[in-house]
Amino acid sequence: MRFDTLLIANRGEIALRIIRTARAMGLNTIAVYTDADHAAPHVAAADRAMRIGAGPAGDSYLSAERLLAAAQDSGAQAIHPGYGFLSENAEFAEAVAQAGLILIGPSPEAMRVMGDKAAARAAMIASGVPCLPGYEGADQSDDALVQAAERIGYPVMVKAAAGGGGRGMRLVDAPEALVSALTLARSEAEGAFGSGALILERALTSARHVEFQIIADTQGTVLHLGERDCSVQRRHQKIIEEAPCPVLSDDQRARMGAAAVAAAKSVHYTGAGTVEFLLGEDGAFYFLEMNTRLQVEHPVTECVTGLDLVELQIAVAQGAPLPLTQADVQITGHAIEARLYAEDPANGFLPATGPVHLWHPAEAEGLRIDAGITQGQQISAFYDPMLAKIIAHGPDRDTALRRLRRAVAESVLLGCDTNAAFLAEVLAQPAFMAGQATTDLLAQAYPDGFSAPLPRAQEAAIAAALLMQDRRDRMAVRAGGMDADLFGWSGAPLAPRLLRLRCAGQVLEMKVRAKGAGWQITQEDVTTQLHLSRRGAQVSVDMDGERRSVLAHLDESRVYLATQSGQLVFDEVTPSARAMDETGGQVVAPMPGVVLSIDCAQGDHVAAGDTLAVMEAMKMQHRIAAPISGRIARVLVSVGQQLDAGMELVEIEADGGQAG
């Protein structure tokens, strides 16, 4: 079972993470990539890289045929699937074995049982692992499920038996809403997983999501490596994870750990996996699911145990016994992880694409950043939007949290939209800071969604000065090297220029006047004096008697500015753009994606908020709504068309006047 060449059937930060450990173990590493990923860091980090497609995941990272061909052509004897893509696909695991290769993961049989929520519930009940009251029967008729829900009691959770990640899942509070929820859940499940089979479970509200990391060798030894609290979630997607759980007692830890080990043994598990539980307010816990792969949040376990989970995975796959016992597993300190996503929290968390103009991860004691991006890279719409994981470790939870909050503020990505500002706010939520977060924290904290941070007057002044100084410097170059200071000199006072910048949905009006080599900027009768010195992305600002250093990127009439809570983007507003702002007549694609449906036609009258079209991007569906009431003047796209962000979908003639 020994091997010396490993193919990593994944991309981004997890591919880099696996390559790092594999090379430290003396293994040759083979990366795979698509045309969309040709400049990604994991391609350069591996010893060799094999092209597997143009871009879409279905024709590349989700193609068992192409991955196996890459392994055979490169001489790899083993494949590490990472997480996502085919990492929990039993058919892929079987195909790897049939090709004479080793998969870094459990058996296809274990994947199949734990990948089916109905089969997993049955196996756990048979093994004595606590489960919520539920239904996992073969009769999938509405009548059978309605009767089962009456026996279970409301509220109930409807779940797709074949999948996860929040798809095919509905919370039902009352009987009259069940049939509709079943129809929607079946439709989502069939589209996402190819199976409309459902299970029901009693919904546990105000619970914590606590999972146990397990590792098992081929000799039958199964250990747990402690727990992680993953309660901070949005639509059942984890955002922040920590180890250990802030509220778990030693007795609860022992009982839940034993249940996790029993769950793994029930399917003769080998390798790394995670057994997930819901922990109620009364201290009772219930099996949720088992992930038969490495988890995104595995770094927090590595921080508090000192173990390398990828190294253990590879050693187990080569037939080695685990080098430790349960008594050897010691938890030291506390670790917390935050996931940095390419998304726009202020716009319904729509996935985002775009360039990485600047990536400047924080560096400090107790800090680890697992990232899969590099400066100059283009973030694609084809793949999962996670860009990086920011992990802080300390001797106690307060220290780890303090380090993480600073690291989130100091890790700067300029270009593509991210959730950095949202992470900063969540980490400052009183319930999270007190260690009291439950799975409904975000729903309670943001009932009306998340609002982007508004720019402060000083930040807007810096952006305006950067834009004007950049233009002045380029003018100096065109003028044959004239000293830029001379452009601000006049024998009489210079008239100020009116500059309009749009940021976070607001248009800011400023009067900008050159003052020697510096600038005078007036906003709403408040005047700021500042002087800039710029070297690349680093900008030194002298403003109102204070000196500060900021990171910025300029792209024609756009300024990207790093702030303590994330990125601010300032766009110069032109007269034509202002006119369109006022009418709202052009409806454009908010992100790259595919048009799934067109729900309007030329000549239709629509009201503000009506659905115009549905797009799919990064595995999610997004409704495109009418921003104003009016008549559909033109429909400019068709079903199945691939769009770039900003492409016009529909033009509306506003009620009472022409759009545009």
C-alpha positions as CSV (number, residue, x, y, z in Angstrom):
1,M,0.0,0.0,0.0
2,R,3.0,2.2,-0.1
3,F,3.1,5.0,-2.7
4,D,5.4,7.9,-3.6
5,T,3.3,10.0,-5.9
6,L,0.0,11.6,-4.9
7,L,-2.5,13.4,-7.1
8,I,-4.6,16.0,-5.4
9,A,-8.1,16.0,-7.0
10,N,-9.0,19.4,-5.9
11,R,-8.1,23.1,-6.1
12,G,-7.7,26.3,-4.0
13,E,-6.6,26.4,-0.4
14,I,-7.2,22.7,0.3
15,A,-5.0,21.6,-2.6
16,L,-2.2,23.8,-1.3
17,R,-2.8,22.4,2.2
18,I,-2.4,18.8,1.1
19,I,0.6,19.6,-1.1
20,R,2.4,21.2,1.8
21,T,2.1,18.1,4.0
22,A,2.6,15.6,1.2
23,R,5.9,17.2,0.1
24,A,7.1,17.3,3.8
25,M,6.5,13.5,3.8
26,G,8.7,13.1,0.8
27,L,5.9,12.5,-1.7
28,N,5.8,13.7,-5.3
29,T,2.7,15.9,-5.8
30,I,0.5,16.2,-8.9
31,A,-2.0,19.1,-9.1
32,V,-4.9,19.3,-11.5
33,Y,-6.3,22.5,-13.0
34,T,-8.6,24.0,-15.5
35,D,-8.2,26.9,-17.9
36,A,-10.0,29.1,-15.3
37,D,-7.4,28.0,-12.7
38,H,-4.2,28.1,-14.7
39,A,-2.8,30.9,-12.6
40,A,-3.9,29.6,-9.3
41,P,-1.3,29.0,-6.6
42,H,-1.8,25.3,-6.2
43,V,-0.7,24.8,-9.8
44,A,2.7,26.3,-9.2
45,A,3.1,24.6,-5.8
46,A,2.9,21.0,-7.0
47,D,5.8,19.1,-8.6
48,R,3.6,18.7,-11.7
49,A,0.2,19.9,-12.9
50,M,-2.2,18.2,-15.3
51,R,-5.0,20.1,-17.2
52,I,-8.4,18.5,-16.8
53,G,-10.8,20.9,-18.6
54,A,-11.8,24.4,-19.6
55,G,-13.6,25.6,-16.5
56,P,-17.0,24.2,-15.4
57,A,-16.6,21.8,-12.5
58,G,-18.9,19.2,-14.2
59,D,-16.3,18.8,-17.0
60,S,-13.2,18.9,-14.7
61,Y,-13.1,18.5,-10.9
62,L,-16.4,16.5,-10.9
63,S,-15.3,14.2,-13.8
64,A,-14.0,10.9,-12.5
65,E,-12.9,10.0,-16.0
66,R,-10.7,13.0,-16.3
67,L,-9.2,12.8,-12.8
68,L,-8.4,9.1,-13.3
69,A,-6.8,9.8,-16.7
70,A,-4.7,12.5,-15.1
71,A,-3.6,10.1,-12.3
72,Q,-2.6,7.4,-14.8
73,D,-0.8,9.8,-17.2
74,S,1.2,11.4,-14.4
75,G,2.2,8.1,-12.7
76,A,0.3,8.8,-9.5
77,Q,-0.5,5.8,-7.3
78,A,-2.9,7.6,-4.9
79,I,-5.5,10.3,-5.0
80,H,-6.4,12.7,-2.3
81,P,-9.9,14.2,-2.9
82,G,-9.7,17.0,-0.3
83,Y,-13.3,18.2,0.5
84,G,-16.2,19.0,-1.8
85,F,-16.3,17.8,-5.4
86,L,-15.9,14.0,-5.4
87,S,-14.6,13.6,-1.9
88,E,-17.7,11.8,-0.6
89,N,-18.7,10.1,-3.8
90,A,-18.9,6.3,-3.4
91,E,-18.9,5.6,-7.2
92,F,-15.7,7.6,-7.5
93,A,-14.1,5.7,-4.7
94,E,-15.0,2.5,-6.4
95,A,-13.6,3.7,-9.7
96,V,-10.3,4.6,-8.0
97,A,-10.0,1.2,-6.6
98,Q,-10.9,-0.5,-9.9
99,A,-8.1,1.6,-11.5
100,G,-5.6,0.1,-9.1
101,L,-5.1,3.3,-7.2
102,I,-5.4,4.2,-3.5
103,L,-8.0,6.8,-2.4
104,I,-7.1,8.8,0.7
105,G,-10.4,8.2,2.4
106,P,-12.8,5.6,3.7
107,S,-14.3,2.7,1.9
108,P,-17.1,3.1,-0.7
109,E,-19.4,1.2,1.6
110,A,-18.8,3.6,4.5
111,M,-19.3,6.6,2.1
112,R,-22.6,5.1,0.8
113,V,-24.1,4.5,4.3
114,M,-23.1,7.8,5.8
115,G,-23.9,9.7,2.6
116,D,-27.6,8.6,2.8
117,K,-29.2,10.3,5.7
118,A,-31.9,7.6,6.0
119,A,-29.3,4.8,6.0
120,A,-27.1,6.8,8.4
121,R,-30.0,7.3,10.9
122,A,-30.8,3.6,10.8
123,A,-27.2,2.6,11.4
124,M,-26.9,5.1,14.3
125,I,-30.1,3.9,15.9
126,A,-28.9,0.3,15.6
127,S,-25.6,1.3,17.2
128,G,-27.1,3.1,20.1
129,V,-26.0,6.6,19.0
130,P,-28.7,9.2,20.1
131,C,-30.9,10.4,17.3
132,L,-33.7,12.9,17.2
133,P,-37.2,11.5,16.7
134,G,-37.6,11.2,12.9
135,Y,-38.7,9.3,9.9
136,E,-36.4,7.6,7.4
137,G,-38.9,5.1,5.8
138,A,-39.1,3.9,2.2
139,D,-42.7,5.2,1.8
140,Q,-42.0,8.7,0.4
141,S,-45.6,9.7,-0.3
142,D,-47.0,13.0,1.1
143,D,-49.5,11.0,3.2
144,A,-46.7,8.9,4.9
145,L,-44.6,12.0,5.6
146,V,-47.6,14.0,6.9
147,Q,-48.5,11.1,9.3
148,A,-44.9,10.8,10.4
149,A,-44.7,14.5,11.1
150,E,-47.7,14.2,13.4
151,R,-46.0,11.4,15.3
152,I,-42.7,13.4,15.6
153,G,-44.3,16.7,16.6
154,Y,-43.7,20.2,15.2
155,P,-41.5,22.0,14.4
156,V,-40.0,19.4,12.0
157,M,-37.0,19.6,9.7
158,V,-37.4,18.3,6.2
159,K,-34.1,17.0,4.7
160,A,-32.8,15.6,1.5
161,A,-31.7,12.1,2.2
162,A,-29.0,12.1,-0.4
163,G,-27.3,15.5,0.3
164,G,-26.5,18.4,2.6
165,G,-25.2,21.9,2.5
166,G,-28.6,23.4,3.2
167,R,-30.1,22.2,-0.2
168,G,-33.3,20.2,0.0
169,M,-33.8,21.4,3.6
170,R,-36.9,23.2,5.1
171,L,-37.9,24.1,8.6
172,V,-41.7,23.6,9.1
173,D,-43.4,25.1,12.1
174,A,-47.0,24.1,11.4
175,P,-48.9,21.2,9.7
176,E,-50.4,23.5,7.0
177,A,-47.0,24.3,5.7
178,L,-45.7,20.8,5.4
179,V,-46.9,19.7,1.9
180,S,-45.5,22.8,0.3
181,A,-42.2,22.3,2.0
182,L,-42.1,18.7,0.9
183,T,-42.6,19.8,-2.7
184,L,-39.9,22.4,-2.6
185,A,-37.4,20.2,-0.8
186,R,-38.0,17.3,-3.3
187,S,-37.4,19.6,-6.2
188,E,-34.2,21.0,-4.8
189,A,-33.0,17.6,-3.8
190,E,-33.6,16.1,-7.3
191,G,-31.8,19.0,-8.9
192,A,-28.8,19.0,-6.6
193,F,-28.4,15.3,-5.8
194,G,-30.4,13.3,-8.4
195,S,-32.7,11.9,-5.7
196,G,-35.9,13.4,-4.2
197,A,-35.9,11.1,-1.2
198,L,-36.5,12.9,2.1
199,I,-36.3,12.3,5.8
200,L,-37.9,14.1,8.7
201,E,-36.5,15.0,12.1
202,R,-37.8,16.9,15.0
203,A,-36.4,20.4,14.8
204,L,-34.1,21.4,17.7
205,T,-34.2,25.2,18.1
206,S,-31.5,27.2,19.9
207,A,-29.1,24.3,19.6
208,R,-25.4,24.2,19.2
209,H,-23.7,22.4,16.3
210,V,-20.9,20.4,17.8
211,E,-18.8,17.9,15.8
212,F,-16.1,15.4,16.7
213,Q,-13.0,14.7,14.6
214,I,-12.3,11.0,14.3
215,I,-9.3,9.2,12.8
216,A,-9.2,5.4,12.2
217,D,-6.6,3.0,10.9
218,T,-6.9,-0.3,9.0
219,Q,-6.1,-2.2,12.2
220,G,-9.4,-1.3,13.8
221,T,-8.3,1.5,16.0
222,V,-10.7,4.5,16.1
223,L,-9.9,7.7,18.1
224,H,-11.6,11.0,18.5
225,L,-9.5,14.2,18.5
226,G,-11.8,16.4,20.4
227,E,-14.7,18.6,19.2
228,R,-15.4,21.7,17.2
229,D,-18.2,24.1,17.7
230,C,-19.6,25.2,14.3
231,S,-22.8,26.9,15.5
232,V,-22.3,30.2,13.6
233,Q,-24.0,29.4,10.3
234,R,-25.9,31.1,7.6
235,R,-28.5,28.9,5.8
236,H,-26.9,25.8,7.3
237,Q,-23.5,26.9,5.9
238,K,-20.7,27.2,8.5
239,I,-18.9,30.5,8.8
240,I,-17.0,30.5,12.1
241,E,-15.7,27.4,13.9
242,E,-13.8,26.9,17.1
243,A,-12.2,24.2,19.3
244,P,-12.9,23.3,21.9
245,C,-16.6,24.0,22.4
246,P,-17.0,26.8,24.9
247,V,-19.8,25.1,26.9
248,L,-19.0,21.4,26.8
249,S,-18.3,19.7,30.1
250,D,-15.7,16.9,30.5
251,D,-18.5,14.4,31.0
252,Q,-20.4,15.6,27.9
253,R,-17.1,15.5,25.9
254,A,-16.5,11.9,27.0
255,R,-20.0,10.8,26.1
256,M,-20.1,12.6,22.8
257,G,-16.6,11.4,21.9
258,A,-17.6,7.8,22.7
259,A,-20.7,8.1,20.5
260,A,-18.6,9.5,17.6
261,V,-16.2,6.5,17.9
262,A,-19.2,4.1,18.0
263,A,-20.7,5.8,14.8
264,A,-17.4,5.3,13.0
265,K,-17.0,1.7,14.1
266,S,-20.5,0.9,13.0
267,V,-19.4,1.3,9.3
268,H,-15.8,0.0,9.7
269,Y,-14.5,3.4,9.1
270,T,-10.9,4.2,8.1
271,G,-9.2,7.6,7.7
272,A,-10.3,11.0,8.9
273,G,-14.0,11.9,9.3
274,T,-16.3,14.0,11.3
275,V,-19.4,13.0,13.3
276,E,-21.7,15.9,13.8
277,F,-24.2,16.4,16.6
278,L,-26.8,18.9,17.7
279,L,-26.4,19.9,21.4
280,G,-29.6,21.0,23.1
281,E,-30.0,23.6,25.8
282,D,-30.7,20.8,28.3
283,G,-27.3,19.2,27.5
284,A,-28.8,16.3,25.5
285,F,-27.1,15.6,22.1
286,Y,-28.3,13.9,18.9
287,F,-26.6,12.5,15.8
288,L,-26.8,14.9,12.8
289,E,-24.6,13.4,10.1
290,M,-21.1,12.0,9.4
291,N,-18.8,13.7,6.8
292,T,-16.6,11.0,5.3
293,R,-13.7,13.3,4.5
294,L,-11.5,16.0,5.8
295,Q,-13.5,19.1,7.0
296,V,-12.9,22.7,6.0
297,E,-12.5,23.5,9.7
298,H,-9.8,20.9,10.4
299,P,-7.1,23.5,11.2
300,V,-8.7,24.4,14.5
301,T,-8.3,20.8,15.6
302,E,-4.7,20.8,14.4
303,C,-4.0,23.9,16.4
304,V,-5.2,22.6,19.7
305,T,-3.9,19.0,19.3
306,G,-0.6,19.6,17.5
307,L,-1.5,16.9,15.0
308,D,-1.3,17.0,11.2
309,L,-4.5,15.5,10.0
310,V,-3.4,15.2,6.4
311,E,-0.3,13.4,7.5
312,L,-2.4,10.9,9.5
313,Q,-4.7,10.4,6.5
314,I,-1.8,9.6,4.3
315,A,-0.2,7.3,6.8
316,V,-3.4,5.4,7.4
317,A,-3.9,5.0,3.6
318,Q,-0.5,3.4,3.4
319,G,-1.5,0.9,6.0
320,A,0.4,2.3,9.0
321,P,-1.2,2.0,12.5
322,L,-2.1,5.2,14.3
323,P,0.9,6.5,16.2
324,L,-1.1,7.5,19.3
325,T,-3.8,6.3,21.7
326,Q,-6.8,8.1,23.0
327,A,-4.9,9.0,26.2
328,D,-2.2,10.7,24.0
329,V,-4.8,13.1,22.6
330,Q,-4.4,16.4,24.6
331,I,-6.2,19.6,23.9
332,T,-4.1,22.7,24.5
333,G,-5.4,26.3,24.3
334,H,-8.2,27.5,22.0
335,A,-8.5,28.0,18.2
336,I,-11.1,29.9,16.1
337,E,-11.4,29.9,12.3
338,A,-13.3,32.4,10.1
339,R,-14.0,31.7,6.4
340,L,-13.3,34.4,3.9
341,Y,-15.8,34.1,1.0
342,A,-16.1,35.8,-2.4
343,E,-19.6,37.2,-1.9
344,D,-21.5,40.4,-1.3
345,P,-23.2,40.3,2.1
346,A,-24.9,43.6,1.6
347,N,-26.5,42.3,-1.6
348,G,-28.1,39.1,-0.2
349,F,-24.7,37.3,0.0
350,L,-24.6,36.9,-3.8
351,P,-21.5,35.2,-4.9
352,A,-18.8,37.6,-6.3
353,T,-16.2,37.3,-9.0
354,G,-13.5,39.6,-10.1
355,P,-9.7,40.3,-9.9
356,V,-7.5,40.0,-6.9
357,H,-5.7,43.3,-7.2
358,L,-4.1,42.9,-3.7
359,W,-3.9,40.1,-1.3
360,H,-2.1,41.0,2.0
361,P,-2.8,38.3,4.7
362,A,-2.0,39.3,8.3
363,E,1.1,38.0,10.0
364,A,1.2,37.6,13.8
365,E,1.9,35.2,16.6
366,G,-0.7,32.5,16.9
367,L,-2.0,33.1,13.4
368,R,-2.4,30.7,10.5
369,I,-3.9,31.6,7.2
370,D,-4.8,28.8,4.7
371,A,-5.5,30.6,1.4
372,G,-5.8,29.6,-2.2
373,I,-5.4,32.9,-3.9
374,T,-2.7,35.2,-5.2
375,Q,-2.3,38.7,-6.4
376,G,-3.4,39.1,-10.1
377,Q,-5.7,36.1,-10.0
378,Q,-9.2,36.2,-11.3
379,I,-11.9,34.7,-9.1
380,S,-14.1,32.5,-11.2
381,A,-17.9,31.8,-11.0
382,F,-17.3,28.1,-11.6
383,Y,-16.3,27.1,-8.1
384,D,-17.1,27.4,-4.4
385,P,-16.7,31.0,-3.2
386,M,-14.4,30.3,-0.3
387,L,-11.0,32.1,-0.7
388,A,-9.2,31.6,2.5
389,K,-9.4,30.5,6.2
390,I,-8.1,32.8,8.9
391,I,-7.3,30.8,12.0
392,A,-6.1,32.1,15.4
393,H,-4.8,30.1,18.3
394,G,-4.1,31.2,21.8
395,P,-3.7,29.8,25.4
396,D,-7.4,30.7,26.0
397,R,-10.5,31.7,24.1
398,D,-10.2,35.4,24.8
399,T,-6.7,35.5,23.4
400,A,-7.7,33.5,20.3
401,L,-10.7,35.7,19.6
402,R,-8.7,38.9,20.1
403,R,-6.0,37.6,17.6
404,L,-8.7,36.6,15.1
405,R,-10.5,39.9,15.2
406,R,-7.2,41.7,14.5
407,A,-6.2,39.2,11.8
408,V,-9.6,39.6,10.0
409,A,-9.1,43.4,10.0
410,E,-5.5,43.2,8.8
411,S,-6.0,40.6,6.1
412,V,-6.6,42.8,3.1
413,L,-8.1,41.6,-0.2
414,L,-8.7,44.4,-2.7
415,G,-10.7,43.7,-5.9
416,C,-13.3,41.0,-5.6
417,D,-16.1,41.6,-3.0
418,T,-15.7,39.5,0.2
419,N,-17.5,38.9,3.5
420,A,-14.7,40.5,5.5
421,A,-16.8,43.3,7.0
422,F,-19.5,40.7,7.9
423,L,-17.0,38.5,9.6
424,A,-15.7,41.5,11.6
425,E,-19.3,42.2,12.8
426,V,-20.1,38.6,13.7
427,L,-16.9,38.2,15.7
428,A,-18.0,41.3,17.7
429,Q,-21.5,40.0,18.4
430,P,-22.0,39.9,22.2
431,A,-23.4,36.4,22.2
432,F,-20.4,35.0,20.2
433,M,-17.9,36.9,22.3
434,A,-19.5,35.4,25.4
435,G,-19.3,31.9,23.9
436,Q,-23.1,31.6,23.8
437,A,-23.7,31.4,20.0
438,T,-26.3,28.9,18.8
439,T,-27.4,28.0,15.2
440,D,-29.9,30.8,15.2
441,L,-27.4,33.6,16.1
442,L,-27.2,35.1,12.7
443,A,-31.0,35.0,12.0
444,Q,-31.5,36.8,15.3
445,A,-28.7,39.3,14.8
446,Y,-29.5,40.2,11.2
447,P,-33.3,39.7,10.7
448,D,-33.3,42.2,7.9
449,G,-30.0,41.2,6.3
450,F,-26.6,42.7,6.5
451,S,-25.9,46.3,5.6
452,A,-22.5,47.3,4.2
453,P,-20.4,49.7,6.4
454,L,-20.8,53.2,5.2
455,P,-17.6,55.2,4.5
456,R,-16.5,57.7,7.0
457,A,-15.7,61.3,5.8
458,Q,-12.0,60.8,6.2
459,E,-12.1,57.5,4.1
460,A,-14.0,59.3,1.4
461,A,-11.5,62.2,1.5
462,I,-8.6,59.7,1.0
463,A,-10.3,58.1,-1.9
464,A,-11.0,61.4,-3.6
465,A,-7.4,62.6,-3.1
466,L,-6.0,59.3,-4.4
467,L,-8.1,59.5,-7.5
468,M,-7.2,63.2,-8.2
469,Q,-3.5,62.7,-7.4
470,D,-3.3,59.7,-9.7
471,R,-4.7,61.8,-12.6
472,R,-2.3,64.6,-11.8
473,D,0.7,62.3,-11.8
474,R,-0.3,60.8,-15.1
475,M,-0.7,64.2,-16.5
476,A,2.8,65.1,-15.3
477,V,4.1,62.1,-17.2
478,R,2.3,63.1,-20.4
479,A,3.7,66.7,-19.9
480,G,7.2,65.4,-20.2
481,G,8.3,65.0,-16.5
482,M,6.9,68.3,-15.1
483,D,7.1,68.4,-11.3
484,A,3.6,67.4,-10.1
485,D,3.8,70.1,-7.4
486,L,3.5,72.7,-10.2
487,F,0.1,71.4,-11.1
488,G,-1.2,72.7,-7.8
489,W,0.4,76.2,-8.1
490,S,-1.5,79.2,-9.2
491,G,-1.1,83.0,-8.7
492,A,-4.8,83.1,-7.8
493,P,-6.9,80.7,-5.8
494,L,-7.9,77.7,-7.9
495,A,-11.6,76.9,-8.2
496,P,-12.5,73.6,-6.6
497,R,-13.6,70.7,-8.7
498,L,-16.9,69.0,-7.8
499,L,-16.3,65.2,-7.5
500,R,-19.1,62.6,-7.0
501,L,-18.1,59.2,-5.7
502,R,-20.5,56.3,-5.1
503,C,-19.8,53.9,-2.2
504,A,-22.0,51.3,-0.5
505,G,-25.0,52.6,-2.4
506,Q,-24.5,56.3,-1.5
507,V,-23.4,59.1,-3.7
508,L,-21.0,61.4,-1.9
509,E,-20.4,65.0,-3.2
510,M,-17.1,66.6,-2.5
511,K,-15.3,69.8,-3.5
512,V,-11.6,69.0,-4.2
513,R,-9.0,71.7,-4.5
514,A,-5.2,71.2,-5.0
515,K,-3.1,72.8,-2.3
516,G,0.5,72.6,-3.4
517,A,1.4,69.0,-3.4
518,G,-1.6,68.2,-1.2
519,W,-5.4,68.5,-1.3
520,Q,-8.2,70.3,0.4
521,I,-11.5,68.4,0.3
522,T,-14.8,69.7,1.5
523,Q,-17.8,67.5,2.3
524,E,-21.0,69.0,3.7
525,D,-19.1,72.1,5.0
526,V,-16.4,70.0,6.6
527,T,-13.0,70.7,5.2
528,T,-10.1,68.2,5.3
529,Q,-6.5,68.9,4.5
530,L,-4.3,66.0,3.4
531,H,-1.1,65.0,1.7
532,L,-0.5,61.6,0.1
533,S,2.7,59.7,-0.5
534,R,2.1,56.5,-2.5
535,R,4.4,53.5,-3.2
536,G,2.5,50.8,-4.9
537,A,-0.4,49.7,-2.7
538,Q,1.0,51.4,0.4
539,V,-0.2,54.9,0.9
540,S,1.1,57.2,3.7
541,V,-1.5,59.9,4.6
542,D,-0.9,63.1,6.5
543,M,-4.4,64.3,7.4
544,D,-5.5,66.9,10.0
545,G,-2.3,66.6,11.9
546,E,-2.3,62.8,12.0
547,R,-0.2,60.3,9.9
548,R,-1.6,57.0,9.0
549,S,-0.8,54.2,6.5
550,V,-3.5,52.6,4.3
551,L,-3.6,50.0,1.5
552,A,-5.3,51.0,-1.8
553,H,-5.6,50.1,-5.4
554,L,-6.7,52.4,-8.3
555,D,-8.4,51.1,-11.4
556,E,-9.2,54.0,-13.8
557,S,-12.2,55.8,-12.1
558,R,-12.4,53.3,-9.2
559,V,-10.6,53.3,-5.9
560,Y,-10.3,50.2,-3.6
561,L,-9.5,51.2,-0.1
562,A,-8.7,48.9,2.9
563,T,-10.5,49.8,6.1
564,Q,-10.6,48.2,9.6
565,S,-13.8,46.4,8.6
566,G,-13.0,45.4,5.1
567,Q,-12.9,46.8,1.6
568,L,-14.5,50.1,0.5
569,V,-15.0,50.7,-3.2
570,F,-15.5,54.2,-4.5
571,D,-16.6,54.8,-8.1
572,E,-16.7,58.1,-9.8
573,V,-20.2,58.9,-10.8
574,T,-20.7,60.3,-14.4
575,P,-23.7,62.3,-15.5
576,S,-25.0,59.3,-17.5
577,A,-24.6,57.0,-14.6
578,R,-26.4,59.4,-12.3
579,A,-29.3,59.5,-14.7
580,M,-29.5,55.7,-14.8
581,D,-29.3,55.7,-11.0
582,E,-32.4,57.9,-10.8
583,T,-34.5,55.8,-13.2
584,G,-33.2,52.3,-12.5
585,G,-34.2,51.3,-16.0
586,Q,-31.3,49.0,-16.8
587,V,-31.3,45.6,-15.0
588,V,-27.9,44.0,-15.1
589,A,-26.5,40.6,-14.0
590,P,-25.2,41.1,-10.5
591,M,-22.7,38.3,-10.9
592,P,-21.5,35.9,-13.7
593,G,-23.9,33.0,-14.2
594,V,-26.3,31.1,-16.4
595,V,-29.9,32.3,-17.1
596,L,-32.3,29.6,-15.8
597,S,-35.5,31.3,-16.7
598,I,-37.0,34.5,-18.1
599,D,-40.1,35.6,-16.3
600,C,-41.1,38.6,-18.3
601,A,-41.7,39.6,-21.9
602,Q,-41.4,42.8,-23.9
603,G,-44.5,44.9,-23.3
604,D,-45.3,43.4,-19.9
605,H,-46.0,45.8,-17.0
606,V,-44.0,44.9,-13.8
607,A,-44.1,46.3,-10.3
608,A,-41.0,46.9,-8.2
609,G,-39.9,43.6,-6.7
610,D,-41.4,41.4,-9.4
611,T,-39.2,38.5,-10.6
612,L,-37.7,39.2,-14.0
613,A,-35.3,36.2,-14.3
614,V,-33.6,33.5,-12.4
615,M,-29.8,33.0,-12.6
616,E,-27.5,30.2,-11.3
617,A,-24.0,31.0,-10.0
618,M,-21.7,29.0,-7.8
619,K,-24.3,26.2,-7.4
620,M,-27.0,28.6,-6.1
621,Q,-30.1,30.1,-7.7
622,H,-30.6,33.9,-7.6
623,R,-33.8,35.8,-8.3
624,I,-33.4,39.0,-10.4
625,A,-36.1,41.5,-9.3
626,A,-37.4,44.6,-10.9
627,P,-35.9,47.7,-9.2
628,I,-38.8,49.9,-10.4
629,S,-42.3,49.7,-11.7
630,G,-42.8,50.1,-15.5
631,R,-43.1,48.5,-18.9
632,I,-40.6,46.0,-20.2
633,A,-39.0,47.8,-23.2
634,R,-36.5,45.0,-24.1
635,V,-35.4,41.5,-23.0
636,L,-31.8,41.2,-24.0
637,V,-30.9,37.6,-22.9
638,S,-32.2,34.1,-23.4
639,V,-32.5,30.9,-21.2
640,G,-29.3,29.0,-21.0
641,Q,-27.1,32.0,-21.9
642,Q,-23.9,32.5,-19.9
643,L,-23.5,36.0,-18.6
644,D,-20.7,38.1,-17.2
645,A,-21.4,40.5,-14.2
646,G,-22.8,43.8,-15.4
647,M,-24.3,42.4,-18.7
648,E,-27.8,44.0,-19.3
649,L,-30.7,41.6,-18.8
650,V,-33.8,43.7,-19.2
651,E,-34.6,47.4,-19.9
652,I,-37.6,48.9,-18.2
653,E,-39.4,52.1,-19.1
654,A,-40.3,53.6,-15.8
655,D,-43.8,54.6,-15.0
656,G,-44.2,58.3,-15.7
657,G,-41.1,58.5,-18.0
658,Q,-38.5,56.9,-20.1
659,A,-35.7,54.9,-18.5
660,G,-32.1,55.8,-19.3
